[in-house]
Amino acid sequence: MSSTTRLARYVAQTPRTWPAALRERAARAFVDTVGCMVAGAGEASTRLAYQTVAPWGEGPASVVGRGRGLAAPWAALVNGVAAHALDYDDVLEPALSHVSAVLVPAILADGEAHGADGGAALDAYIVGFEVMTLLALAMNQGHYALGWHTTVTMGAPAAAAACARLRRLDEAQSRAALAMATSLAAGSRAHMGTMTKHLHAGFAAKAGIMAAGFAAAGMTAAEEAYEGPWGFETLFGAPDARPLATVLHTLDSPPALERHGIWVKPYPCCASAHRPIDAARALRDGGIAVDEIAAVRVTLPSIAHNNLMYPEPRNDAEARFSLQHCVAVALRHGQAGLDAFTEDAITDPDTKALRAKITATPDAGQPAAGTAGATTDRAAVEIRLEDGRTVRESVSIPRGHPDRPLTDDELRAKFHTCAEPALGAGATRDLLDACFGFGELAVLTALGRPLRDGAATTKQGSHHGH
């Protein structure tokens, strides 16, 4: 049996009897992502995406804060951009990918269009998550190191799997959807720190809906799209990639969502900066004052070092990919929240002066590539003080990581931070309760309508500058 067929059989035939704890994990992903969507709805990249696609046709799928619906692919695209615009959305670490910013917008839009309920949406999420994880276990980190942005390359097949599952496509149709998704999967890490990176989550969500829709209509595709000389694993894989067939045995293990979990971000910036931020906060909590600092040296894995490419950021998008800025605000304020990426925060003279003292060095002791999860990444912040003393803090497991998860109270607090400035306290509480009870929704429009009609864009730019 080909890998493509094995994947399709899993998507089409796996029983829908997931444990309650697993469904709860999936529901938490919807909670976090919906909050990020509301927070990002007023961002410039989201507004531009909406302005571009809105003339292409109204439809049944809600767009956050716009007061109208669009055809499902375009709604998923805009909501995907909103979910990813602040880089506050979660991460699947083996994939080095933003998993829920792809899956949740795709599932919500396609589910609204086809009358799905919350239980079916959670099921589709679990299946899409599994497919992304399988691709990651076979191809990363070499695939990522080549410069591919896995949010698109692995996100498109994952979203196609989720939407095929949501529509209850049969094995042949699911195989066609998965195969077509390989022709819709592309995205370069060169766009980090730009609006195009925000589009990547939307592109992948849209691609999943389109692939499932074409497959449902009867469009044909290669039966072996993932293997062989022209297959996905060959075209996109680095020399150290494993054939997908060698990891498919994990389909007989507990689900990937249980095995790997989700990294829910406490900071709205590139995940590569989170370990250094935690280390910087620990040093500050230990009594280090900013006026004592002579120099700061950060060591971190080379992949993370390469992601954080803006030592002197010019705007909020670049600041989210600036190690110097993220560490500077953590040292100055003990936090790196939404307010740390406003125009005022970026141009603050004291922050700029501290950024100039911070250097970043790839850690030669950590491999540049290899199977994700085979080693534990770590980052260290070393501060040389004006009196000559040196202090150092190292972090391997950052806050929000599956091995150090946010509590429900912390997740609720993050949701309020994201949604309350736009929706107000009462509407935010109602929306949060609906998200935590996501699996019980009879139809997804019960969530989509409040998102569509809410005031998510009435305070555009209230959190952040551009």
N, C-alpha and C positions, 0 to 999 in steps of 0.2 A: 504494500500500500504506500502510495506517495505521501510525502509530508503534507502537501496541499490537501489531499483527501483526508488524511488523519485529522488535520485541523478542522476541516469542514464538518467531519463527522462529530467531532467534539462540540462544535458550535450548534449543530442541528439536533443532536441526540442526547447530550448530557442531561440527566434528570434535573429538574428545577427544585429539588428538595435540599436547599441549603440550610445549614444550621442557623439558628436565630442570631448567634454571636457574629457570624459572618455577614449576615444581612445588616446587622447593626453597624459593622465596620463600613459597609458600602453606604449606608445612610449618613454616616459621619462625613464621608467624602462629598455627598451632596450638600450637607450643611456648610462645609467649608467653602466649596466651590460657588454656591449661590451667594454667599457673603462676598466673595471676591468679585463675582459678576456685578453685584450692586455697586461695590466700591469702584470698579473699573468702568462703569457705564458712562460716566462723564468725561473719561480721558480722551485726549485728542485723537488717539489712534482708533478708539471705538467710534467716536463721532464720525471720523472720516470713512471708516468702514461702512457705517450705516448709511451715510450720505451717498456712498457709491452704489450700494446694492439695493437701497429702498426703491428706486425707480424700476427695478427689474421684476416687481410683482408682489402684491399682497398675498397673504396666505394664512393658514391656521396656527402657525408656530409663533409664540410670543417672543418679542425682543425686549430685553430688560429696559424699562423706563421710557419706552417710545410710544406707548399708547396705541399700538397697532401690532398686527402680526405680519409675518412675511412667509413666503414659501420656505419649507423646512431647511433646505441647504443654506439659504441666506441668513435665516435666523440663527442657525448653528454657527455660521461664520462670525456674525457680529457678537453673539454671546461668548464665543470662544475667545475673541479678541478681548472682550471685557474681562473675562476670567483671568486672562494672562497679562493684561496691560500693566499691572503693578508688580508683577513677579512675586505675588503673595500666595499663589496657588501651589498645590502640593506636588510632590515628586515621588516617582517610583525609582528607587536608587539603582537597582540592577540595570534599568533602561536609561538612567541619567536623563529622564524624560518627565515632562509635566503631563501626568496621566489623566487627572480628573478634568483639567481645563479642555481636554479633547473629548473625553467620554461623556461627561455630564451635559455639555451643550448639545452634543449629537443626540443623546438619548432623550433629553427633554424636547427638542424640536421634532424629532421623528416620532416620539411617543405622543405628543400632542396631535400631530398630523394623523395618527392612526388609532387614536382612542385608547392608548395603553394606560394601565394603572401603575401605581407606585411599586407594587410587587414585581411586575414584569420589568420595570426600569432597573430595580436593584439587581435582578437576575442578569439582565443585559450588561450591567456594569461589571459584575463578577466575571462574566465570560470575556468581555473585552479586555479586562485587566489581565486575565490569564494569557491571552494571545500576545499582548505586549511583553509580558514577562518571558514567554518562550523565545521570542525574537531576541530579547536582551541576553538571555542565558547563552544563546548560540553565538551572538555576534559582538557583544560588547566586551571590553571597552575599546577594542580596536576600531570598530565602526564609528564610534563617537570621536575617537582620536583622528580619524581621517578628515573630520570637519563636518560630518553630517549632524544636523539637528534632529535628534531622535524623537522630539515631540511631533515632528511631521513624518519622518521615515517609518517609525514604528507606530506612531499614532494613527496614521491612515488605515493600516490593516486592523488595528485594535478597534477603531471606530466602526469599520466595516463589519467586523465580527459582532460587535454589540448591536448594531442596527439589524443585521441579519437575524440575530437571536430575538430581538424585540419584535420583528415581523413574523417570526416563526417560519423562516424559510427552510426548505428541505435541504438535504445534503448537497445535491447538485447545485442548487441556487446559492447556498452558502459558499461552496467552493468557487463559484463564479465571482461572488462578491469579494472574497478574500483575494482572488487572483487579480481582479480589476484594481483593487486597492494598491497593488504593487506598482501600477502605472500612474498612480496619483500621489505617490510618496516621494517627496523631495524637499530639501530645505538645508541651507548652509548655516553653520555657526558664525559665519562672517557677519551676519546681521545682528549679533548680540549688541545691545545698546542702541538699537534703532526700532522704529515702529514696525518694521517688517517682521521682526521676531515675534511681536504680538500677534501678527497675522498668522503665524505658523500654527498656533492652536486652532484658530478658526479654519484654516485650510484643511487640517486633518479632520476636524469634525464634519465639515462640508463633504470631504471626500468619502467618509464612511457612509453618509446618507446617500450620496450619489451612487456609490458602488452597490449598496444594498438595493437601491431602487432600480438600477439597470438590471441587476440579477433577477429581481422579482418580475421584471417585464419580459425576461427571456433572453437577454443579451448573453452571448457566450464569451468565454475567456479560456486561456490556456489551462489545461488540467494539471500541469506541474509548474506552477508559477514561482514556487519557492525553492526548487531544487534544479540541478542541471546547469549546463554551461551558461545559459542566459537567465537563470533564475535569480530571485531576490537575494538569496544568500551568497551567490557568486558575484553579482554585480555590485552589491553594497558591502560585502564583507571584506575585512582586512585579512592579511595572510594567516593570522592566528584564529580566524573564525572557525567555529565548529559547524558541521552540517546540522541543520535543524532536526534531522531525524535522530541525532544523538541525544537530544534533550526532551523529546516527546514523551519519554517514559514518565516525566514529572506530571503528566496528565492523570496518572494513576495515584499521585500523591495528594495530600491535602491541598486545597486550592491556593493559588499564588497569593491571593489577598490575605490568606491566613499565614502563609510561610514568610512572605516578605513584608507585608504591611505597607503603610503609606507614611511618608515624611510630610507632616503638616507644618507649614512654615510659621514661625513666630515673627519673622522679619520680612518685609516686602522688598526683597532683593535676591540676587542670584544665590542659589543654595551653596555655591562654592565659597561664599563669604560667611556662612553661618558659623562654622567652627571658629574662624578668627574672631568673629563678633563675640561669641561666648567666652573665648579666652580673654579678650579685652575687657569684657564686663567683669569677669572674675578678678582680674588685676585691679580694676577700679574699686570693686567691692572690698578688695584687700587693703585699700588705703592709699593707692597711688593717685597723686594729684597731677593734673595736666601740667601745671607750671613747674613740676619737678622733672618732666620728660626732656631728655636730650635727643634721643633717637629711638625709633621702633623698628624692629626687624621681624618680619612674618615669614615663616616657612610653611609651605603647603604643597600638596601634590601638583605635579606639572600640569595636569589637565585643569585643575582648579585655577592654577596660576595663569594659564592661558585664557581662561574665561574672563578673568578680572582685568580687563585690558585698558582701563581708563584711569590712569593715576591722577589726572586733573580733569574731572568731569565738567562738561559744559551745560548739562541739563539733567533732568531726573532719570531719563532712560540710561544715560551713561553712568550716573551715580550709582545705580543699582548693580552695575558691573564694575565698580571701582573699589578695589580692596582698600585703598587709602581712605576713601570717604567713609566706607562702612566701619572701619576700625576707628577712625577719628571720632565719629559721632558716638560710637560706643564708649570710647575713653572719656569723652567730654560729658556725655549725658547719661551714661549707664543704660542706654536703650538705643534701638535703631528702628523706630516705628514709622508710620506714614509721614509724620512731620519731619523726619530726618531727610526726606527727599524733596522738600519744597525748594523753590528758587532761593528763598531767604537762607535756608540751611546750607545749600550748596555754595552760595557766595559769601557766607559768613567769614569775616577776616580771620577769626580765631581758628575756625575749622580749617580754612585754607592753610594757615601757618602750621597746624598740626599735620595735615596731609603731607606737607613738604618734608616732614621728619620721618615718614614711614616708607620703608622699602620692602619689597617682596622678593622671595627667593624660592625657586622650586626645590623641593626636598629630594635630594639624590637618593635617600634611603627608601623612597617609595617608588614602585614601578610606574612607568609612564602609561602602560597599557596592560591589559590582561582581563580575565573574566571578572565582571563586576561582582563585588562581594567576596572575592577570594582573599582580599586583604582588607584590613580596617584602615580607612583613610584617617589621617590626623593632621592637625594644624597647630602651630605653636606661635605665640606672640612673645617676643623678648624685648624688654624695655631697658635701655641704658639711661640711668638717672643723672641729673646734673652733678650729684656728689660722687659719681663714679660707680655706684652700685648697679647691679643688674638683677632684674627680676624676670621670671619666665612662667608662662602658663601654656599647657598643651591640652587640646581637646580632641577626642576621637568620636564621641557620641554627642551630637549637638541636640539642643532642645527641639522637640517636635519630631525627632527621628523615631522610627518604630520601636527602637530599644529604649527610648526616653520620651514617650508620647505626651502630648498635651492632655490634660484632664478635661472632662466635660465642661467644667467651669471656665477653664482657659479657652476652650473652643468657643463657648458662648460669649466670652469677653471679646475675642477676636471678631466674632460675627457682629457684635454691637459696634465695635470700632469701625468696621467696614460699612455697615448699613445705616446706622442711626443718623449720621449727618445728612443723608439723603431722604430717609423714610420717616424719621422721627421715632421716638422711643416706643410708642404703642404699636405701630405697624411693624417695627423691627421685632418686637417680642412675638407678635402673631406669626410673622414669617418664619422666625426661628423655630417656634413650636411646630409649624407645618413641616419644616425640613426635618426635624428630629423624628416626626411621625410619618416620614416620607413613604415607608412601605405600606401604610394603611390608606393612602390616597386612592380613591375609586377611579379617578381620571387625572391625568397630569395637568389638565387645564385648571384644576383647583389650586395648583401652585403657579402655573404660567400666567393666569389672569392677574393676580396681585403683582407679580413681577412686571408685567406689561404696563399696568395702569398706575404703578407706584411712581413716586417722585424722584426716581433714581438719577435723573439728569437735571434737576432744578437747581442744583448747587454745583454746577460744573467747575471743576478745578478747586473745590473748596479744600481738598486735602493737600493738593500738590501743584507745583508750578511746572512750567514747560519751557 
